[in-house]
């Protein structure tokens, strides 16, 4: 199919939908059509088409199956092109979209160029590959080659200077963004710590009287810490350490009554 304008493609889709709905009403007609849904003639010598257009053994099952398939295709097209069908096509829109492609071959071409360049220069940066592809797609090199040497050198110097400034701005922006992220993370951690501290303070205010037993009831997680502290003050841990290293086991610390 020849390349058509973007806006004209919408009308083609509308015409295709009309034909699909007509075929959905009489699915058996798909076995006798001589043109495809775009209006192109079908080859009568195509072996695949000959097989597809053979009459099935059970026409009713075929009709039900084909009706469901055509209905699903129609539903997908209507959903995808719903916004396009609602557009008010004006002369301005037609002019603006005249050069737009009606398929994604451009994206496929760019991906192919990227893969080829990456295989050719595996260590190249994304910025380098992007600039190489833009130069080809925008015909920048051809544009520069047509210029006089003096003007070309002037433009290249300005472009290099502009690119350096742009890179510096990007680095500064990235640095500022990183600092902002770190500051927000620190503020978030501080907010969590403050919330935990307020929760502990609230529980402490509710404890009456405040002693070891009541504290352990409210904060059972502290039991291990309290027991370790008691053993340390009573000299038990010190005795174990001295036994391991062969030191004297004299302990000078005692719990005051």
C-alpha positions as MATLAB code, in Angstrom:
seq = 'XXXXXXXXXXXXXXXXXXXXXXXXXXXXXXXXXXXXXXXXXXXXXXXXXXXXXXXXXXXXXXXXXXXXXXXXXXXXXXXXXXXXXXXXXXXXXXXXXXXXXXXXXXXXXXXXXXXXXXXXXXXXXXXXXXXXXXXXXXXXXXXXXXXXXXXXXXXXXXXXXXXXXXXXXXXXXXXXXXXXXXXXXXXXXXXXXXXXXXXXXXXXXXXXXXXXXXXXXXXXXXXXXXXXXXXXXXXXXXXXXXXXXXXXXXXXXXXXX';
ca = [
       0.000    0.000    0.000;
       1.403    3.397   -0.958;
       2.234    6.004    1.653;
      -0.792    8.177    2.485;
      -1.273   11.279    4.588;
      -1.908   10.862    8.302;
      -5.400   12.386    8.241;
      -6.416   10.361    5.186;
      -5.438    7.239    7.081;
      -8.262    7.911    9.573;
     -10.802    7.848    6.752;
      -9.324    4.589    5.463;
      -9.804    3.020    8.901;
     -13.447    4.155    8.921;
     -13.995    2.505    5.539;
     -12.328   -0.681    6.786;
     -14.654   -0.747    9.795;
     -17.700   -0.475    7.526;
     -16.505   -3.456    5.472;
     -15.733   -5.487    8.598;
     -19.216   -4.861    9.966;
     -20.759   -5.879    6.632;
     -18.729   -9.093    6.648;
     -19.706   -9.726   10.256;
     -23.352   -9.731    9.162;
     -22.611  -12.304    6.435;
     -19.405  -14.143    7.453;
     -19.753  -16.645    4.606;
     -18.924  -13.808    2.158;
     -15.279  -14.003    3.285;
     -15.033  -17.176    1.189;
     -15.960  -15.421   -2.050;
     -14.401  -11.937   -1.812;
     -12.175  -10.822   -4.679;
     -10.691   -7.763   -2.905;
      -9.117   -7.233    0.497;
     -10.497   -4.736    3.038;
      -8.299   -1.981    1.560;
      -9.744   -2.453   -1.919;
      -6.766   -4.224   -3.489;
      -7.386   -7.152   -5.833;
      -6.661  -10.595   -4.412;
      -4.553  -12.954   -6.507;
      -6.556  -15.900   -7.802;
      -3.377  -17.985   -8.108;
      -2.270  -17.559   -4.491;
      -2.083  -21.077   -3.016;
      -2.683  -19.806    0.531;
      -5.805  -17.881   -0.497;
      -7.135  -20.881   -2.387;
      -6.866  -22.987    0.774;
      -8.425  -20.293    2.962;
     -11.388  -19.828    0.605;
     -12.318  -23.491    0.527;
     -15.790  -24.156    1.905;
     -15.746  -25.671    5.402;
     -17.434  -28.936    6.301;
     -19.679  -27.230    8.847;
     -20.753  -23.809    7.584;
     -22.605  -22.874   10.781;
     -19.551  -23.376   12.980;
     -17.454  -21.449   10.462;
     -19.924  -18.547   10.466;
     -19.996  -18.388   14.274;
     -16.216  -18.509   14.470;
     -15.693  -15.872   11.764;
     -18.369  -13.621   13.277;
     -16.560  -13.634   16.643;
     -13.191  -12.920   14.984;
     -14.537  -10.017   12.931;
     -16.321   -8.627   15.984;
     -13.103   -8.693   18.024;
     -11.161   -6.927   15.244;
     -13.880   -4.278   14.970;
     -13.894   -3.701   18.743;
     -10.101   -3.238   18.847;
     -10.093   -0.765   15.948;
     -12.953    1.263   17.413;
     -11.201    1.435   20.776;
      -7.826    2.433   19.345;
      -9.205    5.032   16.932;
     -11.971    6.434   19.149;
     -10.186    9.761   19.702;
      -9.243   10.014   16.027;
     -12.841    9.537   14.932;
     -13.930   12.356   17.274;
     -11.434   14.824   15.751;
     -12.642   17.803   13.776;
     -10.321   17.592   10.781;
      -9.440   21.081    9.617;
      -7.091   22.427    7.005;
      -4.572   23.381    9.699;
      -4.556   19.847   11.129;
      -4.140   18.383    7.658;
      -1.147   20.638    6.944;
       0.486   19.970   10.316;
       0.178   16.183    9.980;
       0.994   15.962    6.296;
       4.547   14.726    6.933;
       3.568   12.393    9.799;
       3.950    8.709    9.059;
       0.981    6.393    9.458;
       3.116    3.490   10.709;
       5.952    2.891   13.175;
       8.640    2.146   10.605;
      10.525    5.241   11.813;
      10.801    3.827   15.342;
      11.947    0.480   13.958;
      14.544    2.244   11.835;
      15.885    4.162   14.839;
      16.138    0.967   16.914;
      17.995   -0.714   14.058;
      20.428    2.201   13.836;
      20.979    2.103   17.604;
      21.715   -1.639   17.584;
      24.100   -1.301   14.638;
      26.027    1.566   16.254;
      26.164   -0.223   19.608;
      27.612   -3.333   17.964;
      30.099   -1.212   16.040;
      31.216    0.799   19.099;
      30.312   -1.193   22.264;
      31.988    1.299   24.612;
      30.163    4.345   23.191;
      27.966    6.408   25.483;
      24.251    6.945   24.946;
      24.897   10.636   24.216;
      27.363    9.739   21.463;
      25.017    7.210   19.865;
      22.118    9.649   20.115;
      24.089   12.419   18.420;
      25.190   10.079   15.635;
      21.611    8.962   14.977;
      20.279   12.521   15.088;
      22.939   13.594   12.599;
      21.777   10.901   10.182;
      18.030   11.369   10.701;
      18.178   15.174   10.590;
      20.672   15.159    7.702;
      22.929   17.442    9.749;
      26.154   16.258    8.124;
      24.809   16.835    4.610;
      23.593   20.265    5.699;
      27.039   21.183    7.041;
      28.868   19.817    4.007;
      26.960   22.207    1.745;
      28.187   25.236    3.734;
      31.345   27.250    3.104;
      34.263   26.123    5.273;
      34.414   29.326    7.363;
      30.700   29.270    8.196;
      30.797   25.540    8.958;
      33.663   25.991   11.430;
      31.846   28.891   13.081;
      28.664   26.852   13.530;
      30.612   23.867   14.888;
      32.419   26.041   17.447;
      29.124   27.533   18.594;
      27.555   24.083   18.776;
      30.449   22.731   20.878;
      30.274   25.732   23.211;
      26.516   25.376   23.558;
      26.808   21.628   24.220;
      29.401   22.205   26.952;
      27.187   24.755   28.679;
      24.183   22.466   28.362;
      26.160   19.559   29.845;
      27.268   21.741   32.768;
      23.657   22.781   33.415;
      22.554   19.148   33.358;
      25.294   18.127   35.796;
      24.381   20.970   38.135;
      20.717   20.034   37.904;
      21.512   16.378   38.612;
      23.613   17.408   41.618;
      20.789   19.573   42.953;
      18.287   16.756   42.433;
      20.553   14.301   44.288;
      20.963   16.738   47.188;
      17.205   17.243   47.328;
      16.613   13.479   47.381;
      19.146   13.008   50.204;
      17.608   15.879   52.186;
      14.122   14.437   51.803;
      15.346   10.999   52.863;
      17.005   12.528   55.941;
      13.830   14.461   56.788;
      11.771   11.303   56.389;
      14.092    9.336   58.690;
      14.040   12.173   61.223;
      10.247   12.257   61.117;
      10.149    8.514   61.828;
      12.556    8.939   64.750;
      10.478   11.810   66.157;
       7.289    9.781   65.865;
       8.910    6.824   67.649;
      10.253    9.118   70.389;
       6.837   10.721   70.946;
       5.284    7.266   71.160;
       7.792    6.230   73.835;
       7.305    9.487   75.761;
       3.540    8.990   75.726;
       3.895    5.477   77.137;
       6.323    6.686   79.810;
       3.827    9.296   80.986;
       1.213    6.574   81.434;
       3.495    4.344   83.572;
       2.933    4.715   87.318;
       5.095    3.995   89.236;
       8.194    3.923   87.044;
      10.445    1.001   87.959;
      12.136   -1.948   86.325;
       9.095   -4.236   86.340;
       6.622   -1.701   84.973;
       9.080   -0.630   82.269;
       9.581   -4.232   81.151;
       5.821   -4.753   80.995;
       5.375   -1.770   78.674;
       8.627   -2.303   76.733;
       9.224   -6.097   76.603;
      11.864   -5.598   73.902;
      14.136   -4.008   76.514;
      14.306   -7.201   78.596;
      17.461   -8.477   76.881;
      19.135   -5.068   77.204;
      18.273   -4.812   80.927;
      19.468   -8.339   81.639;
      22.740   -7.697   79.810;
      23.240   -4.451   81.725;
      22.635   -6.211   85.055;
      25.112   -8.948   84.192;
      27.657   -6.325   83.211;
      27.235   -4.406   86.457;
      27.326   -7.582   88.546;
      30.585   -8.652   86.924;
      29.304  -11.814   85.222;
      30.240  -10.726   81.732;
      33.584   -9.440   82.958;
      34.312  -12.838   84.508;
      33.544  -14.586   81.216;
      35.806  -12.192   79.305;
      38.635  -12.695   81.785;
      38.242  -16.478   81.591;
      38.525  -16.361   77.816;
      41.678  -14.201   77.834;
      43.217  -15.672   81.020;
      42.941  -12.424   83.009;
      42.220  -11.902   86.674;
      38.509  -11.869   87.482;
      38.477   -9.060   89.990;
      35.404   -6.843   89.446;
      35.364   -3.348   90.943;
      31.757   -2.500   90.025;
      28.753   -3.272   92.210;
      25.055   -2.479   92.027;
      24.117    0.068   94.671;
      21.124   -0.749   96.835;
];
